[in-house]
Amino acid sequence: MKREYKLAQALIITAVLACLVSALLFVGLQYLSRSNIYDYCKKPEVISAHIENKINSLRQYIKDNNISLSELSELDNWMRGKELTEIVIYHDNMLVYSSHKLSPSYSFPSQPKFPDFYLWHNKYVLTFQDGTAEVFIKDFFEHRYIDYITYFNLLVFFLCFISIMVFSIHKKVSYINTLEKEIRILEGGDLNYSITIKGNDELTSLAQEIDEMRKAFIAREQYADRMKDVSNELMTGISHDLRTPLTALIGYLEVMEGEDIPAGRSPFLQKCKNRAFQIKSLINDLFEYFFISTNNNQYLEIGKYTTKEALEEIIKDYVFLVEQSGFTVMNHVKLPVAAIQINQGMIQRVFDNLLSNIQKYADPDRPIRLGTIVNPHELVLIIHNHILVSPKPVQNTALGLKTCEKMMSLHRGRFIYGQQDDVYTVQLSFPLILDD
């Protein structure tokens, strides 16, 4: 799985996007709130109410402190904490006090024409202990509201940024918690529980590796179970299938031991040899079945061949050996123009087992028939033979057939055998790879 970006990069990108979204939200809120505040603060009744509050507060302060025109510096105490308020005071047309410390003194004409700086101020009369004076006052109260709303918008900015980051991190933390719970389930022994795989970062890679580890444990356990079952079956087969010929062999040897004639002239010598060959054949069948049963597809070297390259020579050799064994063969095999994937050595062993069965159990007076059926995606090779009718029961462990069945399954094919009356039928099915 290709990782388009790493977890750290994803977090950085999320942080940048969260900052951009929060900034856009902040700018939008600032624009709307400032517009509303300015519209509100431009209303004459609002302005008048704020100015009246300020001038009343100033008059009360002058009255409470008995301030005279010569003590106007005392007004600095009233101005503390009122940075958004500006006042200028004129007495007898002369500037006597300014909250913003204007240095020039402007004359007060008979028809007042104040400097442009004061055109937007409001004029009121103040009464001091020693006379009256004109005061011009301006309150920039809208800036106070703008500061408040700016603080609020900054709070919204940080809350939005933190919310986006927490949501993004929460998804990762939630995924980590999910992986932790699933790992605990695996620790409990439930290896069939699949690990959740989502996303495309290091956590996803970790989850995938854990799931692959889970599958490896399952495969290992299945292989161990299969080895155990096959070993048990092998031991059972050895103890059961070898007991009969081995008992007979020992009996023949005991008879030969009690005879007075040389062993080479004893009629039981050939019987001992037959039993010995039978034991050898059984051992070969048992260990071949054990090897095939414990083999996996991953260890099987399979090549792609045309049907003629793969099977034609094997079938010809099989027909030749059957005929050499004294049987008549009616060969109607027609291989299609297609490809199959096989291991030729293993398929040769399948036909060797079939040849051995023919030699042991087929009736030599009846023909062996070979034919094919071609399905859209499958080649079926069919072999018919008549069973030899023997007055003595023939011991058959069927290990060879089981071995053939396993070898065909390793090729994703099928091995089917069965008997109807005295006709024994074997079918070998090979998946076809049709040419385009």
N, C-alpha and C positions, 0 to 999 in steps of 0.2 A: 504494500500500500504506500503510495507516494504521499508525503506530507507537504501540503502547499505552504504552510507556515507553522512556526513553532509556537509553543504556549506563551513564551515571553513576548514574542512579536504580537501575538493576538492580544495580550494584555495592554501593550503599548498602543496598538491601534484602537482598542476600546477606550483607553484613557484619552487619546486625542479626539476621538469622535464624541465622547462624553463632554469634553471641554468645549468643543465646537457647538454642540447642541445647547449646552448650558449658556454659552456666550450669546448665541442667537436668542435664546429665551430672555436673557438679561437685557440685551439691546431692545428687544421688542417691548418688554415691560417698562423699561426706562422711557422709551418714546411715548408710549400710551400714558404712563403716569405723569410725565412732565407736561404733556399737552393738556391733560385734565387739570393739573395744578395751576398751570398758567391761565387757563380759561377761568378757573375759579377765582384766582387772586386778582384778576382784572376787573372783577365786578365792583362797581363803586361802593355798594353797601358794605362789601367785605373790607375794602380798603379803609373806608370811613370808620368802621367798627374798630379795626386794629389801631388806627391813628388816635382815635378818641381814648382808647385804653392807655396808650402811651402818654398822651398829654395829660390825662387825669392823674396817672402815676407820677409824672414829673411835678405837676402842681402840688400834689400831696406831699411830695418829698421836700419841695421848697418851703411849704408851710410848716411841716413838722420840724425842719432844721433851721427855720428862721434865717434863710440865706438872703444876703443882700447882693446888690450888683457888684460890690467890690469883692465878694467871696464866691464868684462863679466857678472857681476851681473846685469847689466842693461838689459840683455836679459830676465830677469824674467818678465819684463813688456811686452815683446813680447809674452811670454808664457802664459800670462793671457788669459783665454778663449779658450786655445788650449790644454785641458786636454788629448785629444786623440793623441797628437803629442809628441814624445820623441826625444831629441837631446843630443848628447855627442860631446864635442869638445876637440881635442888633439893639443898641440903645442910642437914641439920638442920631440915627443914621450911621452909626459906627459899629463894626463887628467887634463884639466883646467876648464871644465864646464860640468855639467850633469843636465839635467832637472829633473831627478828623484833622485838627491842628492845621488849619489853613494859615499860612504866614501873611499874605497881603490883607490889608484892611480896605474893605469896599465901602464907599459912601452910600448913604441911603437917600436917594433923591426924593423931591417932593411928590412926584408921581413915580412910584417905585418901578425901577427897571433893574432888577437884580441880575447878577451874572447868570449866564445860561445854565450853570451848574445847579442853580436853585430853582429853575423854572418848574420842576416837577415836585418841589416840596410844598408842604401845606403850612400856611401862616396862622399862628395863634398868638395871643397876648398873655404874657406871664406877669404876675404881680409879685414883686419882691418887697423887702422891708423898706427900701429907700426909693422905690419907684417901679415903673413898669418897663417891659421890653418886648420886642417882637421875636418870636421863635419860629423857625422853619424846621419842620420835622419830616423825616422820611423813614419808613420801616420796611425793610426788605424781608418781610415775613415769609414770602414764598420760598426763599432759599432754605428756611427751616423745614418746610414740608418736603422740599426736594431732597434734603439730606436724609430725612426720615424714610422717604420712599426708596432712596438709593440704598440705605442700609437693608431695608426689607428685600429689595431686588437682589442685593448681594447674597442675602440669606437664601433666597430662592435659587440663585445660581449654584451655591455650594450644595444645597439639598438635592438639586437635580443631578449635579455631577456625582455626588456620593451615591445617590440612588441607582444611577446607571452602573457605576462601578460595582456596587454591592450586588446588583442583579446579575451582572456578568460573572462575578466571582462566585456568587451563590450557585450558579449552574455548574461550575467546575467542582465546587465543594460538594454539591449534591451528587455529582457523578462519582467523586471519590468515596463518599459515604456508601453509594450503591455498590461500588467495587469491594469495599470493605465487608459489607454484608454478604456479598456473593462469595468472597474468599472464605468467610467463616462457614458458609454452607458447604464449600468444597472441603474445608478442614473437617467438617462433620462426617465426611465420607460419601456425600452425594455427588459423585463425579459426573453424573449425567446432567447436572444443572449448568446451562450455558451462561457464559459471561456476557454481560451487555456490552456491545461495541457500538459506540457512536462518536461522532466528531472526527477531527482530523489533526490531532496533535499528539504530544507525548503521552498523555493519559490514554488516548485511543490505542497507541502502540503498546503501552503497558497492558491494557486490557486484552489486546489481541495475543500478546505473548503469554499471558496467563491462560487464555483459552486454548492456545496451542499446547501449553504444558498439560492442561487438563486432558486434552485429546491424547497426548502422548502417554499419560498415566493409564487412560482407558485402554489404549492399544496394548500397552505393556501387560496390564491385568488380563486382557482377553487372550494375549499370546500365552501368558503363564497358565491360564485356565485351559487353553487348548492343548498346551504341552502336557498338563496334568491328565486331561481326559485321554489324549492319545497314548500317554505312557500307561495309564490304567488299562486302556483297551489292548495295548501291545502285550502287557503282562497277562491279561486275561486270555488273549489269543494264543500266546505262547504256552501257557499252562493247559489250555483246553485242547488246542489243535495239535500240539506235539505229543500229548500224553498217549493218544491211541497208537500212532505209528511207532513211538518209542517203546511202548509196552510190547507191541508185536515183535519189534526188533530184538528186544531182550529175550523174549520167549524163544525166538528162532535160535539165538545164540546159545541159550541153555540146552535146547534140543541137540544142537550140533556138538556141544560140549559133552553130552552123554553118549554120543554115537562112537562106534569103534572105527568107522571109516574116516579117511582123511577129509579135511574141510573142503578141499578142492573138488571132491567127488560127491559132496552132500547136496541133496536137492534143495536144502534150505539156504544155500549160499546166495543164489539168485534172489530169493525172497528178501534176504538181509540187505542186499544191494539195492533192491527196489525201495525198501523201507528207508534206507539211508538217503537215497535220492529224493524221496518224498519229504523227509525231514529237511533236507537242504532247500528244496523248493519252498516249503512252508516258511523257513527262516528268511529266505530272500523276499518272499511276499510280505512278511510282517515288517521287515526293516524298510522295504521300499514304501510301504503304506505309512510307516512312521515318518520317513523323510518327506514324503509328499504332503502329509497332513500338517507338518510343522513348517512348511515352506510358505512364503508370502509372495504376492505378485511383485513386490518391489525387488526381490532377488531373482526374478525370472527374466532372462534375456529374451525378449520377443522381437522378432523382425517382421517386416512387411514383405510379403511375397505374392506373386500371382498364384492362383489355385493350382495351376499346372506345376509351377516351380516348387510349391510346398508339398503337394500330395501325390502327384503323378508317379514319381519314382518310388515313394513309400508304398503305394498301392500295388505297383508292379512287383516289388519285392515280396509283398505279402501274398499276392496271388501265386507267385512262383514257389514260395516256401510251402503254401498250402497244397499245391499240386505235387510237390516233391514228397509231401507226407502221405500221398496216396488218395487225395480227394479230387473230385471234379469241381471246377469253378466255372460258374456262369457270370462273367463280368459285364455288367451293363452301366458302368460308371461313366458319366459324362460331366466333365468339370466345366463350369461356366467361365466366361471372361470377366474375372473380378479378382480382387485382392483380399488376402486375409492376413492376420497377424498371429504368428505361432512361433513356438520354440520347436524346431524340427526334431531335436534330440528327444524331447519329451513326447511328442506325437509318435515318434518311432517306438518308444516304450509302450505306448497305448496299443499299437498294432502288434507288438511282441506279446503282450498279455492276451490279446484276442487270438493270436496264433496258438499260444499255449492252450487256451481253452478249447479251440477247435481240435487240436491234437488229442486232448484228454477226453472230451465229452461228445464230439460230433460223430455222426454215423457216416463212415467212409463210403457206404453204398449209395448215399443220397448226395446230390450236388449242393455246393455252397453257392449262394446267390448274393451278388453285390449289385447295388443300384444307388442312384442319387435322386434327390428331390431338391429343386432350387426354388426357394422362396425369395421375395423381394430383398430381404436383408439376411438371408441365412442359406447355407449349404448343408444339406442333411445327407450323410452317407449311411446306407442301410445294409446290414449283413444278416442273411437268413441261413440257418443250418438246422438239420434234423438231429435230434438228440439220440445218442447211442443207447439202445435198450440193453441193459446189463442185468443179469440175474443177481449180481452182488451190488449192494448199495455203494455208491461212489462218494467219498468224503469230499466236500466242497466248502471251503471257508469263505468264499466270495471276497477275499481280501484283494485279489487281482482286479475284480470289477470295481470295488470301492476305490482302489488306487486310480483306475481309469477315470472314474467319476470325478475324483479330486483334480486330476491333471486337466481334464476338460474344463472344469470350473475355473482353474487358473487362467485359461484362455478365454474366459467369459462365454464359454460354450456350454453344451449340455451333453450328457452321456446317459442314454436311456436303454434299459435292457428288460426283457420280459419273455415269458414262455406261454404259448397257447397250444394246447395238445402236446405234440412232440416237436413243434417248431420253436426254435429259440431265435429271438430277434434282438439285434443291437443297433442303436442309432447314435451316430456322432454328429452333432450340430456345431457348425462353425459360423460365427458372425462374418458377414461379407462387407467389404469396403468397395462399393460399386464405383466404377470409373465414370467421370463426368462426360 
